[in-house]
Amino acid sequence: MNRCLLRPLSLALICSLPFSASASITSATIIASSLSPQCLEYKVVGICYWLLCTAFGCKVKTSTKVRHYVLDAVVSAYSNTGANPWVEMSPLGTPTPLSQARNDATTNHVADNAALKFKEADVIGHPGGAVFSGFASASGYACQGATAPWMPYFLSTLDPIAWRYGIPEAVYPEALIPGRREVGSMVAADLWGNVYPRSGFLQQTNDYKTGAVIAQRAGDITTRTGQVHVYLPMQTSARDGYWPAGELIEGDATTGKWQELTPTLSQSCAVFPHSTPQVQAEDGGYAWALWRPYACCQRRGQTFLGSTDF
């Protein structure tokens, strides 16, 4: 059966576009990768209290409070406009009048040691929602994430002023003061790059590290509101018995962690920087699943009285 027939009408245009022959990972592979216990990190963390009232009176009911990571998005970083390594989504990054072709500081192989690298970035809702929900529910009550499958939250080709020229973030204190908002550090002799300005250019000779920093920048933008970029925030509001993920912070796994999808497929998660093998993609295309932490408990009454953490 054609998968496009199963998608919402809002995605009809996406499904009608031709797929890129150079793309290197499919939706089926991405969905299968969601079955990762290490990334899920399911924990019982407390108890929630609810007031349940009926015609016969009121009583306090309890439910288990859990915390686990949710697959919110697939974040791609790639060298050539329109070459997102996620096959089905590559047409979304096709060139526009203000976002044309590649802008690497080399005309040779994309993994060459050019000092100045450029990559486009896409942030799209993870397609494995149904599979992941069933997987997480096997451990107990499962929390809902903040994103919708297949939904584009950030496409750098639609954000050309900020992404290609760094306007206005190039003059922000985070971009001008060394040591602020960096992936890695000079002190540890493992500096991958600066988060600001959150644009597509980075001074970095290692192509994998470039892709990772660009993905971190895209995740940084989309997990916040009110940023000077063209995007949709990946945020949802807290409610009774539900505590959503907050802003992504580099190097802090309690705010989010990354599962590499391509050029190598991993079944574990990490933050940037990490010491695991870093394979540089031949075509300069990388993709990670972004897992973010949520806490929740099952509603057992009309009124939420609070919760106690262990």
MARSE-220681 format. One record per residue (C-alpha): residue in one letter; x, y, z. Coordinates in steps of 0.02 Angstrom, whole numbers, plus 50000, padded with zeros to 5 digits. Layout:
<recs>
AXYZ...
</recs>
This chain:
<recs>
M500005000050000N500605017549960R501155025550125C500645042550058L498815037050061L498965035250249R499605052850280P498555068250324L497985078850179S499195092550235L500605081050181A499915077250008L501135089349927I502615081150014C502105063849952S501855070049774L503635076449759P505035065549686F506235057649809S508085061649805A509165047749734S510605052749848A509625051150011S510265037750129I508945033650258T507095029750244S505595032350357A505475013550386T507245013150455I506945028550561I505355021050635A506235004650674S507615014150764S506375020550893L506455003950989S507915008951099P507795005251287Q509385015151321C508675030651239L506955028351317E507675027751494Y506005023951576K505935027551763V504625028051900V505015044251991G503565047852109I501715047652151C500305059152095Y498785063052202W497035065752133L495385070252214L493985059352148C492215064752193T490635054852160A488845055352223F489425045152372G490815057252424C492625061452387K494225051852410V496055053552363K496725042252226T498535039852176S499445035852015T501245032451972K502295046851909V503505041751771R504875050251675H505575044951507Y506265051751346V505145054351195L505635054451011D505175072150964A506065075250799V507285070050665V508605083550645S509605083250483A511165092950434Y511765091750255S512945100750137N511925102149977T510265111049968G508905098049936A509995083449994N509235079350163P509785061350195W508005057050249V507295050850083E505475055750099M505845073050169S507245078450051P506065088049935L505655100150077G507415107250068T507465111049883P508285127549832T507355143949842P507825160749762L508735165349924S509415148049966Q510405141049822A511515125649806R512995122049920N514055134650012D515505124250081A517195132850073T517835119449954T517425112949782N518105095549820H517455081049924V516295087150063A517315078050196D518895087450147N519685097850285A519005114750233A519105127050377L517395134650343K515935122750327F514115125950282K512605114850306E510745116450287A509665109550428D507915102450442V506935098250600I505445086950565G504275077850684H504835059950710P503765047650608G503835033550735G502485039950851A501345024750849V502765012050860F503615021950997S502015023751099G501755004951098F503585002251144A503535014751288S501845008551351A502584991151375S503524998551524G501955006551598Y501025022851576A501835033151435C501995051851411Q501535061351254G502835071751162A502685089451095T502755086150908A501695078950768P502435065550653W503075071950486M502775090150533P504165102150478Y504695113050625F506215120950544L506835121350364S508415131850346T508045135750164L506525145750225D507595155350349P508935162450231I509335178950318A509705171450488W510405154850423R511565161450287Y512075178350356G511915176050545I510825191550560P510605197350697E511395183650805A513175186950744V513235201750865Y512435193051014P513545191451169E513445172351153A514265173750982L515615186351032I516175180251204P517285164651201G516685150651313R514845155051306R513625142651227E514895130551154V514795112151108G516305105351201S517655116651271M519425122651242V519875117851421A519475099651385A520365101051215D518755095251133L517885110451061W516695105750921G515995123050891N514955137550953V513055137050963Y512905155650917P512655162650792R511395149250749S511755149350564G512365136350438F514205141550440L515495134550559Q517395135250574Q517755116650590T518825104850486N517915089050542D516315086650441Y515475075350571K515755088050710T515085101550594G513485091650566A513295088850752V513475107350796I512275112250657A511005099650724Q511245106650899R510915124150834A509315118650747G508735109650904D509165124951008I508055135850900T506545124550891T506455120451077R506255138951119T504945152051081G505195169751016Q506805166450919V507295177350769H507075163050647V505715156250535Y505125140550627L503805132050733P504265129250916M504275111250979Q503445115551143T501855111051232S501085117451392A501165109051562R499515103051633D498895093051781G499955077351791Y501025081851641W502745090151639P503415092951462A505215094651405G506015111851413E507385120551315L508785110251241I510495114251316E512105108051238G513015094451336D511575092151458A510705075351438T509325080551558T508685092451423G508865080751274K509995068051191W510425062351016Q510275045650926E511285044850767L510295038650617T511535041350476P512905039150415T512905025550550L511345019150637S511505018550826Q510375010450956S511025021751095C510955040251134A512255053151183V512555071751194F513805081951095P515275080851112H515515062151132S516955050151108T516075036551010P516675033450830Q516265047950716V516045042750534Q516105057050410A514765055350277E515355054650097D513955066150040G514015077450194G512295071950255Y511915067750437A510335064350537W509955061850720A508385058050819L508135070550959W507485062551120R506815074351254P506285070651435Y504465071051491A503605066651654C501785061951677C500525051851777Q498835044451739R497305054851786R496345046551927G495155060451979Q494425077351936T495655087752036F497545086552037L498195088652215G500055087752178S501455075152167T502885068252270D504535063352192F505565049052262
</recs>
